[in-house]
Every structure is written in C-alpha cells, then in structure tokens.
Amino acid sequence: MLNETAVNTVVIATQHNTHAKYVVESLNANKNVWVEKPLAIDRESLSLIEAAYYNAHSNGASSGSQNGPQLMVGFNRRFAPQVKKMHELLSSIMAPKSIIITVNAGFIPNEHWTQDPLVGGGRIIGEGCHFIDLMRFLIGKKIISINGRAMISNSSRAILTDRSSITLGFEDGSFGTVLYLANGASNFPKERVEVFTDGKVLQLDNFRKLKGYGWKDFNKFNLWKQDKGQQACPAAFIEAINTGIPCIPSQEIFEVAHATIEVNDILLAQ
C-alpha cells in the first residue's frame, strides 16, 4: 500500500501501541496520515514521529514541493459546532480563562487492552488527550505547566489514573482542569465544559446544550442531537489535503501529545 502511487492518504485505527510505527512508515512514504488518538503512547515513539514529519516536510521543500504530507489526529471535539462557537466567542476576550472539563468516563476493567500500559497506554493516554487538546484549542495559547493527581485505591494502593485531576497552565495566564472520572453513575451526562473569563461564563452540557452567562450578544446554542464533531473532523482533514493548510497545526498536535505523556507520567509517579 505504501508503495502504491495511487494511494496518497493512510488512515490508522489500530491498537494504540502500533500507531507510531504506522505513522512513521506512512510519513516516510510521503502519505497524508489520519491517526486515531493517541498519536503515540511514549516519548521515544513520539520523537520518531516528529523526526519523520519534519523530515518529510524538509524533503518536500528541497524538491520544490510547496507542502509536505498532512498529519492529523482524530481530535473531533474541537470541530464540534458548539465548541467552534465557544472558540469564536473566547477569541475576542483578551483576559485569561479558567476551564473546567468534567468527564464521566465510565468504568472499564483493568484487563481491557486500553488499560494495558504497553498496548493501550492507559485511559489518560488513550482518551484523556481529547480534553487536553480541547483546552489547548479553546485557550489558543501554549501549555507551560502540567500537573495532576490520581486516586489511590484503599485496598490495593494501586494508582487509579482513570480517576484523575489534570491541571494545565497556559502562557497567557489561563489555566484549565480536566476531571477524568471512571467512578461516576452511568446515567450522569458524560462530558461538561465550563469556561470562566472576564465576567462571563460558557457552559457546554454533553455537546447538546451551550449556555452563555454575561455575554451581551449570546445566550444559548442548543442542538436537537449530540454533535461531537465526528463528521466535521474528517471533512476538515480532506479540505486540508486539498488546500495544503493543516486543520490542526503540527505544533499543537505534538504539544498535546507531549503534555498527555507527561501528565500520565506525573499521575503514575505520585
């Protein structure tokens, strides 16, 4: 497939520990890459991807090509219509922001492959990256500090990273906290995003109801059915292939991947 000139794009949706290998091979073959999250589960693999990406773009520039291959991670939430509205509203506010993202993640047995640190990387690596990317998108500034705290089992003293608090600081003074919790009730809404800034609040409830408080020209934006951006995200990727303009800047993709791996290490080291 990688040697087939008629193929210009590869979609990677394998188990997490194989993502980096296939991303590197695809970039080395000058293919556009869509990879389901996570991009990589450890620093070594991530470094190999970064090297392959920049090498592919360097080779494209030296050969006279305007653009190298596109690299895209399936961070669909930043493409959800209500999130894009939040981003639009927040981009006009220069004051720092405070974000709280509550994720009622649901229980997954320890025996599940996503919980295996060598295969799935654990749930923060595998799914928590979604919410780190979402905060990065809404704030629009670089992450400059990372901290976290996981729950510890009373009986086994095991670190339960799927019951964690993750706090990020941003270069403009903003901060955000992700409460990623696998110990909640299944009938409680799965995701809530709240942003506090400059006397205003935005509250997104389960990608159905967006409510504004204190905004002069915005009150609410509700949907008939949940939309987490699953269709808009690949559509943006196809547009990026056609235009050569990334739908997520590569610097942000790598920044989120580094932050996710670092916070997972912090949680495990407590």
Secondary structure, DSSP 8 states (H G I E B T S, - for coil): -TT-TT--EEEE-S-GGGHHHHHHHHHHTT-EEEE-S-S-SSHHHHHHHHHHHHHHHHHHHHTT-S----EEE--GGGGSHHHHHHHHHHTT--S--EEEEEEE-----TTSGGG-TTTT--HIIIIIHHHHHHHHHHH-S-EEEEEEEEEE-TTT--EEEEEEEEEEEETTS-EEEEEEESSS-TTS-SEEEEEEETTEEEEEETTTEEEEES-SS--EEE-SS---STTHHHHHHHHHHHHS--SS-HHHHHHHHHHHHHHHHHHHH-
